[in-house]
Amino acid sequence: MTTATFTTGRGTGTGRVRLAHGEDWLSVCDRALLTPGRGVAVLLPDGDQAAVFTDRAGRVYAIGNRDPFTGAYVLSRGLLGSAGGRPFVASPLLKQRFDLATGVCLDDEGAAVPVFAVRAD
C-alpha cells in the first residue's frame, strides 16, 4: 500500500478539487459540491476508488474508498469525527476509524488505507 503526501486547501471556494494520481493531478469535482461532514466516492482512471471529504473548517481530505476489513468500497459513506485532534472517518460497516491524514486505522494500527495528496482551489 502506498500513501502520499497530504495537503489541504481551506475555505469554501468554488474551485476544483484535484487528487495526486500517478505523476498527474486529476480533477475530481467542484469544491462547491462537497458538503462538510459528508464524503463522495471518486472512480479513478485505473479503476480504483477514492473517498473525498471536507470538514467543517473547509479542509479537504482524500483516502482510498475500500474498507480493508470488509473489502467493500464504502468509506465515502462513513461518519467524520476527531480523536485527540486528529480527523477520522468511521467505516459505516464495522465502525473502524481511519485517520484522514495518515490512513492508519485508529482501532488496529496494522491496517491502513491509502492517502491521496489533495489540491483544493
C-alpha positions as CSV (number, residue, x, y, z in Angstrom):
1,M,0.0,0.0,0.0
2,T,1.2,3.5,-0.9
3,T,0.5,6.7,1.0
4,A,1.0,10.1,-0.5
5,T,1.9,13.5,1.0
6,F,-1.2,15.2,2.5
7,T,-2.0,18.8,1.7
8,T,-5.2,20.7,2.1
9,G,-6.9,23.9,1.0
10,R,-9.0,25.9,3.4
11,G,-12.2,27.8,2.9
12,T,-15.3,27.1,0.8
13,G,-14.0,28.2,-2.5
14,T,-15.8,27.5,-5.8
15,G,-12.6,26.0,-7.4
16,R,-11.8,22.4,-8.3
17,V,-10.6,19.5,-6.1
18,R,-7.7,17.6,-7.6
19,L,-6.0,14.4,-6.4
20,A,-2.5,13.3,-7.0
21,H,-2.7,10.2,-9.2
22,G,0.5,8.8,-10.6
23,E,2.5,11.7,-11.9
24,D,-0.6,13.9,-12.6
25,W,-3.2,15.8,-10.7
26,L,-6.7,14.5,-11.5
27,S,-9.6,17.0,-11.3
28,V,-12.4,15.1,-9.5
29,C,-15.1,17.7,-8.7
30,D,-16.1,21.2,-8.0
31,R,-15.3,22.1,-4.4
32,A,-18.8,23.7,-4.0
33,L,-20.3,20.2,-4.5
34,L,-18.7,18.9,-1.3
35,T,-20.8,19.0,1.9
36,P,-18.9,19.4,5.2
37,G,-19.0,16.2,7.2
38,R,-20.0,14.1,4.1
39,G,-18.0,12.1,1.7
40,V,-18.1,11.4,-2.1
41,A,-16.7,8.4,-4.0
42,V,-14.5,9.1,-6.9
43,L,-13.7,6.5,-9.6
44,L,-10.1,6.8,-10.7
45,P,-8.8,6.1,-14.2
46,D,-7.1,2.8,-13.1
47,G,-10.5,1.5,-11.7
48,D,-9.6,2.2,-8.1
49,Q,-11.7,4.5,-5.9
50,A,-11.1,7.4,-3.6
51,A,-13.2,8.9,-0.8
52,V,-13.1,12.7,-0.7
53,F,-14.2,14.6,2.3
54,T,-14.4,18.2,3.5
55,D,-14.6,19.1,7.2
56,R,-16.5,21.9,8.8
57,A,-13.3,24.0,8.7
58,G,-13.1,23.6,4.9
59,R,-10.1,21.2,4.8
60,V,-10.3,18.6,2.1
61,Y,-9.1,15.0,2.5
62,A,-8.9,12.0,0.2
63,I,-8.3,8.4,1.1
64,G,-8.9,5.0,-0.5
65,N,-12.6,4.2,-0.5
66,R,-12.1,0.4,0.2
67,D,-12.6,-0.7,3.8
68,P,-9.7,-3.1,4.4
69,F,-11.7,-5.1,7.0
70,T,-14.6,-6.0,4.7
71,G,-13.3,-5.3,1.2
72,A,-16.4,-3.1,0.5
73,Y,-16.0,0.3,-1.2
74,V,-17.9,2.3,1.5
75,L,-15.6,4.7,3.4
76,S,-17.1,7.6,1.4
77,R,-20.3,6.9,3.3
78,G,-18.6,6.9,6.7
79,L,-19.0,9.5,9.5
80,L,-16.4,12.1,10.1
81,G,-15.1,12.8,13.6
82,S,-11.9,13.6,15.5
83,A,-10.0,11.8,18.2
84,G,-7.2,13.7,20.1
85,G,-7.5,16.4,17.5
86,R,-6.9,14.0,14.6
87,P,-9.7,13.9,11.9
88,F,-11.0,10.4,11.0
89,V,-13.7,8.7,9.1
90,A,-15.6,5.8,10.7
91,S,-16.4,2.9,8.4
92,P,-20.2,2.6,8.0
93,L,-19.9,-1.2,8.3
94,L,-17.8,-2.3,11.3
95,K,-17.1,1.3,12.6
96,Q,-13.3,1.2,12.5
97,R,-11.9,4.7,12.4
98,F,-9.3,5.7,9.8
99,D,-7.1,8.8,10.3
100,L,-7.7,11.1,7.3
101,A,-4.1,12.5,7.3
102,T,-2.2,9.2,7.5
103,G,-4.8,6.5,6.6
104,V,-3.9,4.4,9.6
105,C,-6.7,2.6,11.4
106,L,-7.1,4.1,14.9
107,D,-8.6,0.8,16.2
108,D,-6.0,-1.5,14.6
109,E,-2.7,0.1,13.7
110,G,-1.9,-2.9,11.5
111,A,-4.5,-1.8,9.0
112,A,-4.4,1.3,6.8
113,V,-5.9,2.8,3.6
114,P,-4.1,4.9,1.0
115,V,-4.0,8.7,1.4
116,F,-4.1,10.9,-1.7
117,A,-2.5,14.4,-1.8
118,V,-5.2,17.0,-2.4
119,R,-5.2,20.4,-4.0
120,A,-8.4,22.4,-3.5
121,D,-8.5,25.8,-5.2
